[in-house]
Amino acid sequence: MRCINKIKNRLIAITLIICSSTGIAGCSSQEYAFPYSVPTVEYGENTGDVMKTFAHDLCVTNSDIGDSITLSENTCCGLFDLKNKKTLYSKNAQIQLDPASLTKVMTAIVALKNGSLDQILIADSDVYINEPGAQLINLKEGDSMTLDQALHILLLYSANDAAVLIAKGVLGSVDAFVEAMNNEAKAIGATHTHFMNTNGLTADDHYTSVYDMYLMFNEALKYEKFSEIIRMPSYSTQFSTASGSLRDVEVKNTNGYINGNRSMPAGITVLGGKTGTTNAAGHCLIQLASDTSGNNYIAVIMRAEDTETLYSEMSDLLLQITGG
């Protein structure tokens, strides 16, 4: 009897192993439904169905395009036609670069995606930044303002302490916020980008590219508040200090085309953008512009050697829209 039981148990075990490893339907009378259905649509020449790719609504480039502009040796650039999804001009658009305060485009994306414009942000000791030459609004521990106010100061005045205030107020820590920035970059295809901070101050392993900046700026433009802020020549507000008093603040847009310090190229309207400057990054500018027909373009200049070169080369780049 023992031998018979042993044989029976072995047969049962072998049967269970075969069923689990091969998934033979006959091993069970119960029918299992798939967790999702597979469409039977056939994609072909005459079906009228088109499989959309990741970049179906994006401009793409993997090489230099155009040679009609005289650019300084270090300058990298790109000009992207948003209506026709076409790259009109590019030079070294995929190489790794220090983004300086162009970083704050992604800071704004993550803040707008995860925060509420009316939430109150309270500064702690991390807002104190001692790097020489860093752009600051000079926040003090205990100062408070809304996310809406902080975003205006971040994007118009490029205040580095405002970037820290936003990070800690929205996601609790700078590290968590930077992680979200890197995740967002990956999600939109910015594969030549990695962030180490929220403000763009020079740091090892903090980099992007001209093309990735186009991707990030294009994503940021989907947020109405971002588009609204970058078009403003100036901004005035009041925020609360640690002592409970109100501090008046007025900032001007750092974009020369918007604040009136630079003339726009003929036939082109500069709508708004973001500047960035450090010793490591050089002079950078990304912006939205339109032609006389109202078609929009994103233009990027990075690593220009000085301010004059930046705006001269940006104007030459924008003139490619009109064939100038």
C-alpha positions as CSV (number, residue, x, y, z in Angstrom):
1,M,0.0,0.0,0.0
2,R,2.9,2.4,0.8
3,C,4.4,1.8,-2.6
4,I,1.1,2.5,-4.3
5,N,0.7,5.8,-2.4
6,K,4.2,6.8,-3.1
7,I,3.7,6.2,-6.8
8,K,0.4,8.1,-6.7
9,N,2.0,11.1,-4.9
10,R,4.8,11.2,-7.4
11,L,2.4,11.2,-10.3
12,I,0.4,14.0,-8.8
13,A,3.6,16.1,-8.2
14,I,4.8,15.5,-11.8
15,T,1.4,16.5,-13.1
16,L,1.5,19.7,-11.1
17,I,5.0,20.6,-12.2
18,I,4.1,20.1,-15.9
19,C,1.0,22.2,-15.5
20,S,2.8,25.1,-13.8
21,S,5.8,25.1,-16.2
22,T,3.9,24.7,-19.5
23,G,0.5,26.3,-18.6
24,I,-1.4,23.5,-20.3
25,A,-5.1,24.5,-20.4
26,G,-6.3,21.0,-19.9
27,C,-4.8,20.8,-16.4
28,S,-7.7,22.8,-15.1
29,S,-11.4,23.3,-16.0
30,Q,-11.2,27.0,-14.8
31,E,-10.7,29.6,-17.4
32,Y,-8.5,32.6,-16.6
33,A,-9.1,36.0,-18.3
34,F,-6.2,38.1,-19.5
35,P,-5.7,41.3,-17.4
36,Y,-6.0,43.3,-20.6
37,S,-7.3,42.8,-24.1
38,V,-5.1,42.8,-27.1
39,P,-6.5,44.8,-30.0
40,T,-6.7,43.1,-33.4
41,V,-6.2,46.3,-35.4
42,E,-4.0,45.7,-38.4
43,Y,-1.7,48.6,-39.4
44,G,-1.2,48.7,-43.1
45,E,-1.1,50.9,-46.1
46,N,-4.9,50.9,-46.6
47,T,-6.3,50.8,-43.1
48,G,-6.0,54.5,-42.3
49,D,-4.4,53.7,-38.9
50,V,-1.0,55.1,-37.9
51,M,1.0,53.9,-35.0
52,K,2.2,57.0,-33.1
53,T,5.8,57.1,-32.1
54,F,7.3,58.7,-29.0
55,A,8.5,61.7,-31.0
56,H,5.6,62.0,-33.4
57,D,4.9,65.6,-32.1
58,L,8.5,66.6,-31.5
59,C,11.3,68.1,-33.5
60,V,14.2,65.7,-33.8
61,T,17.9,66.1,-34.7
62,N,21.0,64.0,-34.3
63,S,23.4,66.1,-36.4
64,D,24.3,69.7,-37.2
65,I,21.8,71.4,-39.5
66,G,22.5,74.7,-41.3
67,D,25.7,76.7,-41.7
68,S,24.5,80.2,-42.5
69,I,25.3,81.7,-39.1
70,T,28.7,82.7,-37.9
71,L,28.9,81.3,-34.4
72,S,31.8,81.5,-31.9
73,E,33.7,78.4,-31.4
74,N,32.1,77.3,-28.2
75,T,28.5,78.2,-28.9
76,C,25.9,75.4,-29.2
77,C,22.4,76.2,-30.5
78,G,19.1,74.9,-31.8
79,L,16.0,76.4,-33.5
80,F,12.8,74.3,-33.5
81,D,9.7,74.9,-35.5
82,L,6.8,73.9,-33.2
83,K,4.1,74.0,-35.9
84,N,5.9,71.8,-38.5
85,K,7.8,69.7,-35.9
86,K,11.0,70.5,-37.7
87,T,14.5,71.4,-36.5
88,L,15.5,74.4,-38.6
89,Y,19.1,74.9,-37.2
90,S,21.4,73.1,-34.8
91,K,25.0,73.0,-33.8
92,N,26.3,70.5,-31.3
93,A,22.7,70.1,-30.0
94,Q,23.4,66.7,-28.4
95,I,26.7,67.4,-26.5
96,Q,26.8,67.5,-22.7
97,L,26.7,71.1,-21.3
98,D,26.4,72.9,-18.0
99,P,22.9,74.4,-18.0
100,A,23.4,77.1,-15.4
101,S,19.9,78.6,-14.5
102,L,18.2,77.0,-17.5
103,T,17.9,74.3,-14.9
104,K,15.1,76.3,-13.4
105,V,12.8,75.4,-16.4
106,M,12.7,71.9,-14.9
107,T,12.4,73.2,-11.4
108,A,9.2,75.0,-12.5
109,I,7.9,71.9,-14.3
110,V,8.2,69.8,-11.1
111,A,6.8,72.5,-8.9
112,L,3.8,73.1,-11.2
113,K,3.2,69.3,-11.5
114,N,3.4,68.6,-7.8
115,G,2.5,71.8,-6.0
116,S,-0.4,74.2,-5.6
117,L,0.1,77.8,-6.5
118,D,-1.5,79.1,-3.3
119,Q,0.4,76.9,-0.9
120,I,2.6,78.7,1.6
121,L,6.4,78.0,1.4
122,I,8.4,78.7,4.6
123,A,12.2,79.2,4.3
124,D,14.6,77.3,6.5
125,S,18.4,77.6,6.9
126,D,19.0,75.8,3.5
127,V,18.0,79.0,1.6
128,Y,21.3,80.6,2.6
129,I,23.6,80.4,-0.4
130,N,27.2,81.6,-0.1
131,E,28.5,81.0,-3.6
132,P,30.1,84.3,-4.9
133,G,28.0,86.0,-7.6
134,A,24.9,83.8,-7.1
135,Q,21.7,85.6,-7.9
136,L,19.6,85.8,-4.7
137,I,16.5,87.5,-3.4
138,N,18.1,87.2,0.0
139,L,15.6,85.1,1.8
140,K,15.9,84.6,5.5
141,E,14.9,81.7,7.6
142,G,11.3,82.1,8.6
143,D,10.3,84.1,5.5
144,S,7.3,82.9,3.7
145,M,5.5,83.3,0.4
146,T,3.2,81.4,-1.9
147,L,4.4,79.0,-4.6
148,D,3.0,81.4,-7.2
149,Q,5.2,84.3,-5.8
150,A,8.2,82.0,-5.7
151,L,7.8,80.9,-9.3
152,H,7.7,84.5,-10.5
153,I,10.9,85.3,-8.6
154,L,12.5,82.0,-9.8
155,L,11.8,82.5,-13.5
156,L,12.0,86.2,-13.9
157,Y,14.8,87.1,-11.5
158,S,16.4,83.6,-11.5
159,A,16.9,83.7,-7.7
160,N,18.8,80.7,-6.5
161,D,17.5,80.8,-3.0
162,A,13.9,80.8,-4.4
163,A,14.7,77.4,-6.1
164,V,15.6,75.9,-2.7
165,L,12.5,77.4,-1.1
166,I,10.4,75.8,-3.8
167,A,12.0,72.4,-3.6
168,K,11.7,72.0,0.2
169,G,8.2,73.5,0.2
170,V,6.8,71.3,-2.6
171,L,8.4,67.9,-2.0
172,G,9.9,68.2,1.5
173,S,13.6,68.1,0.6
174,V,16.0,69.2,-2.1
175,D,17.0,65.6,-2.7
176,A,13.5,64.4,-3.3
177,F,12.8,67.3,-5.6
178,V,16.0,66.7,-7.6
179,E,15.0,63.0,-7.9
180,A,11.7,64.1,-9.3
181,M,13.5,66.5,-11.8
182,N,15.6,63.6,-13.1
183,N,12.6,61.3,-13.4
184,E,10.7,64.0,-15.3
185,A,13.6,64.5,-17.6
186,K,13.6,60.7,-18.4
187,A,9.9,60.7,-19.0
188,I,10.0,63.4,-21.7
189,G,13.0,61.8,-23.4
190,A,15.8,64.2,-22.1
191,T,18.4,61.4,-22.0
192,H,21.4,63.7,-22.1
193,T,20.4,65.3,-18.8
194,H,21.2,64.8,-15.1
195,F,20.5,67.3,-12.3
196,M,22.2,67.6,-8.9
197,N,20.4,70.7,-7.7
198,T,17.3,72.8,-8.3
199,N,19.0,76.1,-9.3
200,G,21.8,75.4,-11.7
201,L,24.7,76.4,-9.6
202,T,27.8,74.5,-10.9
203,A,28.0,71.0,-9.7
204,D,29.7,67.7,-10.8
205,D,27.3,65.5,-12.7
206,H,24.9,68.3,-13.4
207,Y,24.4,68.6,-17.2
208,T,22.0,68.8,-20.1
209,S,22.2,69.5,-23.9
210,V,20.6,72.0,-26.3
211,Y,18.2,69.4,-27.6
212,D,17.2,68.3,-24.1
213,M,16.6,71.9,-23.1
214,Y,14.2,72.2,-26.1
215,L,12.3,69.1,-24.8
216,M,12.1,70.6,-21.3
217,F,11.0,74.0,-22.4
218,N,8.5,72.5,-24.8
219,E,7.0,70.6,-21.8
220,A,7.0,73.6,-19.6
221,L,5.0,75.6,-22.1
222,K,2.1,73.2,-21.5
223,Y,1.6,74.9,-18.1
224,E,-0.3,78.1,-18.5
225,K,1.4,79.7,-15.4
226,F,4.9,79.1,-16.9
227,S,3.9,80.7,-20.2
228,E,2.3,83.6,-18.4
229,I,5.3,84.3,-16.1
230,I,8.1,84.2,-18.8
231,R,6.3,86.9,-20.8
232,M,6.3,89.4,-18.0
233,P,8.9,92.3,-18.1
234,S,8.7,92.8,-14.3
235,Y,6.9,91.6,-11.2
236,S,6.1,93.3,-7.9
237,T,4.9,91.5,-4.7
238,Q,5.0,91.4,-0.9
239,F,6.0,88.5,1.2
240,S,6.0,87.9,5.0
241,T,9.3,88.0,6.9
242,A,10.1,85.9,10.0
243,S,9.2,88.9,12.2
244,G,5.7,89.1,10.7
245,S,6.3,92.3,8.7
246,L,5.9,92.5,4.9
247,R,8.8,92.9,2.5
248,D,8.3,94.6,-0.8
249,V,10.0,93.0,-3.8
250,E,10.2,94.2,-7.4
251,V,12.1,92.2,-10.0
252,K,12.8,92.6,-13.7
253,N,12.9,89.8,-16.3
254,T,16.6,88.9,-17.0
255,N,15.7,88.3,-20.6
256,G,17.0,91.4,-22.5
257,Y,14.3,91.0,-25.3
258,I,11.5,91.1,-22.7
259,N,12.9,93.8,-20.4
260,G,13.5,96.1,-23.3
261,N,17.3,96.2,-23.3
262,R,17.6,94.3,-26.6
263,S,15.9,94.9,-29.9
264,M,14.0,92.0,-31.4
265,P,15.0,90.9,-34.9
266,A,12.8,92.2,-37.8
267,G,9.7,90.1,-38.3
268,I,10.2,88.2,-35.0
269,T,8.4,88.6,-31.7
270,V,10.2,87.2,-28.7
271,L,7.4,86.0,-26.3
272,G,9.5,84.9,-23.3
273,G,12.2,82.6,-22.1
274,K,14.9,81.8,-19.5
275,T,18.4,83.0,-19.1
276,G,21.4,81.3,-17.4
277,T,24.9,82.3,-16.7
278,T,27.8,80.8,-14.8
279,N,31.6,80.7,-15.4
280,A,31.3,77.0,-16.2
281,A,28.2,77.3,-18.5
282,G,28.9,80.6,-20.2
283,H,25.9,82.6,-21.3
284,C,22.7,80.7,-22.1
285,L,19.2,81.7,-23.3
286,I,16.2,79.6,-24.3
287,Q,13.0,81.3,-25.5
288,L,9.7,81.1,-27.3
289,A,9.4,83.4,-30.4
290,S,6.8,83.8,-33.1
291,D,6.8,84.9,-36.8
292,T,4.4,87.4,-38.4
293,S,1.9,84.5,-39.1
294,G,1.8,83.6,-35.4
295,N,3.8,80.3,-35.8
296,N,5.9,79.5,-32.7
297,Y,9.5,78.5,-32.4
298,I,11.9,77.5,-29.6
299,A,15.4,78.9,-29.9
300,V,18.3,77.9,-27.7
301,I,21.8,79.4,-27.4
302,M,24.2,77.8,-24.8
303,R,27.9,78.4,-23.9
304,A,28.1,81.9,-25.6
305,E,31.3,83.7,-24.4
306,D,29.6,86.9,-23.2
307,T,26.3,88.8,-23.1
308,E,26.9,90.6,-26.4
309,T,27.7,87.4,-28.2
310,L,24.7,85.7,-26.7
311,Y,22.2,88.2,-28.0
312,S,23.9,88.8,-31.3
313,E,23.9,85.0,-32.0
314,M,20.4,84.6,-30.7
315,S,19.2,87.3,-33.1
316,D,21.0,85.7,-36.0
317,L,19.5,82.4,-35.1
318,L,16.0,83.8,-34.9
319,L,16.4,85.4,-38.3
320,Q,16.7,81.9,-39.8
321,I,12.9,81.7,-39.2
322,T,12.4,84.4,-41.9
323,G,15.2,83.2,-44.1
324,G,17.4,86.2,-43.1
